[in-house]
Amino acid sequence: MSAVLEVKNLVKVYPGDVKALKGISFEVKEGEIYGLIGPNGAGKTTTLRIIATILEPTEGDVLVDGYSVKRNPNEVRKRISYLPEEAGAYKYLTGYEFLDFIASFYTSNPEKKIEMIKEAITISGLGRRINDKIKTYSKGMLRRLLVAKTLMVKPRLALLDEPTSGLDVVNAQRVRSIIKKYAREYKVTILFSSHNMLEVEYLCDRVAIIHAGEIIVEGRPKELMSKYDASNLEEVFVKIVGEAE
């Protein structure tokens, strides 16, 4: 199975010689759900932003389907869909109008656009509320809309930063099931970041724990639990991060 995402010796230095990333490398294969986890300030969001072509790397490179974020950023953008942790939407549009607006960036075919929007409405579970102004949505409703717009395009690579943030238990479980479905049925490759270790354990085929800009361990959740004699991934995380500090 080929790698859709290749992160190669990625370094990011911010002004003031702040080293957010110190040469991290990993790859994610087609249809795989890969979790990037770590404490606050570890470098997770910086990594996602570089892959999304929002930030430029100081050193190293990222390839998406073989296209470099440095040399071919436009080709990379065609293949990804990104959900930031603090994403928003145009509050004076209805949910439907927002989805229509996003879909227009991916297709000019009216039938494909309608199909895409229908899929998003199903993902969101908003029902009739899809026709209400976004400004009337709760935080959870907005998050469901944003997850829907990210997955409806069936990208080669979906970048999901805290996708269930603000959702109640029922809707969080629903979103997790949809993420798994898109990876398994549509071969959408997913790079996933979350502070919810049980969520990561449930969703991810493999995980990497990043700390202070470096990947300190990588593997399948069950393998890591066995290696560190832990009953769940949260215990693994605490042990590893505790040893690194």
C-alpha positions as CSV (number, residue, x, y, z in Angstrom):
1,M,0.0,0.0,0.0
2,S,1.5,3.3,-1.1
3,A,2.0,6.3,1.2
4,V,-0.3,9.2,0.5
5,L,1.5,11.4,3.0
6,E,5.3,11.5,3.6
7,V,6.8,13.9,6.2
8,K,10.6,14.1,5.8
9,N,12.9,15.5,8.4
10,L,10.5,18.4,9.0
11,V,12.0,21.4,10.9
12,K,10.1,24.6,11.8
13,V,11.8,27.5,13.6
14,Y,9.8,30.5,14.5
15,P,11.3,34.0,15.1
16,G,13.3,34.2,18.3
17,D,14.9,30.8,17.5
18,V,11.9,28.9,18.8
19,K,12.2,25.4,17.4
20,A,8.6,24.0,17.0
21,L,9.7,21.0,15.0
22,K,13.1,19.3,15.2
23,G,13.3,17.0,12.2
24,I,10.2,14.8,12.4
25,S,9.5,12.1,9.9
26,F,6.5,9.8,9.4
27,E,4.3,8.5,6.6
28,V,0.6,7.6,6.3
29,K,-0.7,5.1,3.8
30,E,-3.8,5.2,1.7
31,G,-7.0,4.7,3.8
32,E,-5.1,4.8,7.1
33,I,-6.1,6.8,10.1
34,Y,-2.9,8.1,11.7
35,G,-3.0,9.9,15.1
36,L,-0.6,12.6,15.9
37,I,-0.8,13.2,19.7
38,G,1.1,15.1,22.3
39,P,0.9,17.7,25.0
40,N,0.1,21.4,24.3
41,G,2.9,23.1,22.4
42,A,4.4,19.8,21.2
43,G,4.2,20.7,17.5
44,K,1.0,19.0,16.4
45,T,-0.7,22.1,15.0
46,T,2.5,23.4,13.4
47,T,2.8,20.0,11.6
48,L,-0.8,20.1,10.3
49,R,-0.4,23.7,9.1
50,I,2.7,22.9,7.1
51,I,1.0,19.9,5.5
52,A,-2.0,22.2,4.7
53,T,0.4,24.7,3.0
54,I,-0.5,27.4,5.5
55,L,3.1,27.5,7.0
56,E,6.4,27.0,5.1
57,P,8.9,24.5,6.6
58,T,12.3,25.8,7.7
59,E,13.9,22.6,6.6
60,G,12.7,19.2,5.2
61,D,9.6,18.6,3.1
62,V,6.2,17.1,3.0
63,L,4.9,15.1,0.0
64,V,1.2,14.5,-0.6
65,D,0.7,12.0,-3.4
66,G,4.3,12.8,-4.4
67,Y,3.7,16.5,-4.6
68,S,5.9,18.8,-2.4
69,V,4.4,21.4,-0.2
70,K,7.4,23.6,-1.1
71,R,7.5,23.1,-4.8
72,N,3.9,22.2,-5.7
73,P,1.6,23.7,-3.0
74,N,-1.3,24.2,-5.5
75,E,-1.3,20.5,-6.3
76,V,-1.2,19.6,-2.6
77,R,-4.2,21.9,-1.9
78,K,-6.2,20.0,-4.6
79,R,-5.7,16.8,-2.6
80,I,-6.3,17.8,0.9
81,S,-9.1,19.0,3.1
82,Y,-8.3,20.7,6.5
83,L,-10.3,21.1,9.6
84,P,-8.5,23.3,12.1
85,E,-9.3,23.1,15.8
86,E,-10.6,26.7,15.9
87,A,-12.3,26.7,12.5
88,G,-15.3,29.0,11.9
89,A,-17.8,29.6,9.1
90,Y,-19.7,32.5,7.6
91,K,-22.3,33.2,10.2
92,Y,-24.8,35.0,8.0
93,L,-25.0,32.2,5.5
94,T,-27.3,29.2,6.1
95,G,-25.6,25.8,6.6
96,Y,-26.7,24.9,3.1
97,E,-25.4,28.0,1.5
98,F,-22.0,27.5,3.3
99,L,-21.8,23.9,1.9
100,D,-22.7,25.1,-1.5
101,F,-20.0,27.8,-1.3
102,I,-17.3,25.2,-0.3
103,A,-18.4,22.7,-2.9
104,S,-18.0,25.2,-5.7
105,F,-14.3,25.2,-5.0
106,Y,-14.1,21.5,-5.8
107,T,-16.5,21.0,-8.8
108,S,-18.3,23.1,-11.4
109,N,-20.6,20.2,-12.2
110,P,-24.1,21.0,-10.8
111,E,-25.0,17.4,-10.3
112,K,-21.7,16.6,-8.5
113,K,-22.1,19.6,-6.3
114,I,-25.7,18.6,-5.3
115,E,-24.4,15.1,-4.5
116,M,-21.6,16.5,-2.4
117,I,-23.9,18.8,-0.5
118,K,-26.4,15.9,0.2
119,E,-23.6,13.8,1.5
120,A,-22.5,16.7,3.8
121,I,-26.0,17.1,5.1
122,T,-26.1,13.4,6.0
123,I,-22.7,13.6,7.7
124,S,-23.7,16.7,9.7
125,G,-27.0,15.2,10.9
126,L,-28.5,18.8,11.0
127,G,-31.7,17.9,9.3
128,R,-33.9,20.9,8.7
129,R,-31.5,23.1,10.6
130,I,-29.3,23.1,7.6
131,N,-31.5,25.9,6.2
132,D,-31.0,28.1,9.3
133,K,-28.3,30.8,9.6
134,I,-25.0,29.5,11.0
135,K,-25.1,32.3,13.6
136,T,-28.0,30.4,15.3
137,Y,-26.0,27.2,15.6
138,S,-24.6,25.9,18.8
139,K,-20.9,25.1,19.0
140,G,-21.6,21.4,18.5
141,M,-23.8,22.1,15.5
142,L,-21.1,24.2,13.9
143,R,-18.5,21.6,14.5
144,R,-20.7,18.9,12.8
145,L,-21.1,21.3,9.8
146,L,-17.4,21.8,9.6
147,V,-16.6,18.0,9.8
148,A,-19.2,17.5,7.0
149,K,-17.6,20.1,4.7
150,T,-14.2,18.6,5.3
151,L,-15.2,15.0,4.4
152,M,-17.9,15.7,1.7
153,V,-15.2,16.2,-0.9
154,K,-13.6,12.8,-0.3
155,P,-10.1,14.2,-0.3
156,R,-7.0,12.1,-0.8
157,L,-5.9,13.4,2.6
158,A,-8.1,14.8,5.4
159,L,-6.3,16.8,8.2
160,L,-8.5,16.7,11.3
161,D,-7.5,18.7,14.3
162,E,-9.7,17.9,17.3
163,P,-12.7,17.0,15.1
164,T,-15.1,16.2,18.0
165,S,-14.2,19.3,20.0
166,G,-17.4,20.7,21.6
167,L,-19.6,17.7,20.7
168,D,-21.7,15.7,23.2
169,V,-21.1,12.0,23.6
170,V,-23.8,10.9,21.0
171,N,-22.6,13.3,18.3
172,A,-18.9,12.6,19.0
173,Q,-19.5,8.9,18.6
174,R,-21.4,9.6,15.3
175,V,-18.6,11.7,13.9
176,R,-16.0,8.9,14.8
177,S,-18.1,6.3,13.0
178,I,-18.2,8.6,9.9
179,I,-14.5,9.1,10.0
180,K,-13.9,5.4,10.1
181,K,-16.4,4.9,7.2
182,Y,-14.6,7.4,5.0
183,A,-11.3,5.8,5.6
184,R,-12.5,2.2,5.0
185,E,-15.0,2.7,2.2
186,Y,-13.6,5.7,0.3
187,K,-9.9,5.2,1.1
188,V,-9.7,8.7,2.5
189,T,-6.3,9.0,4.2
190,I,-6.7,10.7,7.6
191,L,-4.2,12.5,9.8
192,F,-5.9,13.0,13.1
193,S,-5.0,15.0,16.2
194,S,-6.9,14.9,19.5
195,H,-6.4,15.2,23.2
196,N,-8.9,12.5,23.8
197,M,-6.7,9.4,24.1
198,L,-9.7,7.0,24.1
199,E,-10.9,8.5,20.9
200,V,-7.4,8.1,19.4
201,E,-7.2,4.5,20.6
202,Y,-10.6,3.7,19.0
203,L,-10.0,5.4,15.7
204,C,-6.3,5.2,14.8
205,D,-4.5,2.4,13.0
206,R,-1.2,3.9,14.1
207,V,-0.2,6.8,16.3
208,A,2.9,9.0,16.9
209,I,3.5,10.7,20.1
210,I,5.2,14.1,19.6
211,H,6.9,16.0,22.4
212,A,8.9,19.2,22.2
213,G,9.0,19.0,18.5
214,E,10.2,15.4,18.2
215,I,8.4,12.1,17.6
216,I,9.4,10.0,20.6
217,V,7.4,6.8,19.8
218,E,5.3,5.5,16.9
219,G,3.2,2.3,16.5
220,R,-0.2,0.7,16.6
221,P,-2.2,1.5,19.8
222,K,-2.3,-2.2,21.0
223,E,1.4,-2.6,20.4
224,L,2.3,0.4,22.4
225,M,0.0,-0.7,25.2
226,S,1.7,-4.0,25.3
227,K,5.2,-2.5,25.1
228,Y,4.6,-0.1,28.0
229,D,2.4,-2.5,30.1
230,A,-0.6,-0.1,29.9
231,S,-4.3,-0.9,29.9
232,N,-5.1,2.0,27.5
233,L,-3.4,4.6,25.3
234,E,-3.8,7.3,27.9
235,E,-1.5,5.4,30.3
236,V,1.0,5.0,27.5
237,F,0.9,8.7,26.8
238,V,1.4,9.6,30.5
239,K,4.3,7.2,30.8
240,I,6.1,8.3,27.7
241,V,5.6,12.1,28.1
242,G,6.5,11.8,31.8
243,E,9.8,10.1,30.9
244,A,10.6,12.7,28.3
245,E,10.1,15.7,30.6
